Amino acid sequence: MRKIELPHHHHEPQEIEMLQNQIDRIEHFQIVADIFKMLGDTTRIRIFWLLCHCEECVINISAMLDMSSPAVSHHLRPLKNSGLIISRREGKEVYYRAADTSQARLLHEMIEQVMEIACPGA
């Protein structure tokens, strides 16, 4: 960790050290930036929100969003790669749902708070 001298002394040295230690961990901030960049797409947010409430196959997601299956699959890939959704195969069909992680739950809650809606059935 690098030691810096701040031009103005507004905080205790221990507090500055803790803040500097965290702010120097660029890889953690990059993870957050990547998730927000990926969710910068309305379709991905809609798909993610839907999958927070139910498990669905690509065909049903396509019908609900009035999109082609390839277009939906194109949006599912980065959601899955980010760990926000998971999939399971049953025969030839693949079903998707939101991952049971603190990040996915937090994003779900944030989406609903911003949109001022509640989960169906809540």
Secondary structure, DSSP 4 states (H G I P E B T S, - for coil): ------SS--S-HHHHHHHHHHHT-HHHHHHHHHHHHHTTSHHHHHHHHHHHH--EEHHHHHHHHT--HHHHHHHHHHHHHTTSEEEEEETTEEEEEE-SSHHHHHHHHHHHHHHT---TT-
